[in-house]
Amino acid sequence: MNIEDHPTVKRMRAIADARVEKEKDGIAAAWLRQLALECGACRVKLLSGKVLMPVEDSLTQGEKERGYILACQALAQSDVVVES
């Protein structure tokens, strides 16, 4: 499945797009889109288990390699243990 077709991704993009449509200030619109899709505040380290990450835009490649995930986007595929 293409990640852009994942229901969570579609829902988040629809929310962000709706907010951007209502916002006339370009800076605020960009901020809303980033907040809705790329915040990163929920970043945690996956210690064990498996997750599917439909959106991981706010993680660097290095963070991904070190096992970080976004709790708001992670879809558990097994029991998981994380470190906040």
C-alpha positions, 0 to 999 in steps of 0.5 A: 500500500502506498503510504499516501493511501493509508486512511490515517494519512488521508484523514490528517491531510484532510484536516490540515487542508481544511485548516489551511483553507480557512487561514489567510495568513501564509505563515499561520497556514504553514504552521497549521499544516506542520502541526497537523502532520509533522509536529514530533512532540510525541516522539518516543523510542521503541524498545520492543515490538513492531509498529507501522508508521504511516507518517514519519515526516518529523523524524530524521533518518538518524532518529528512525535508525535509532528506533524512534517512532511517533506515538500519535502515528504508530499503529501497533503490530504487536505488543510494544514497549516505548521509552518517552 
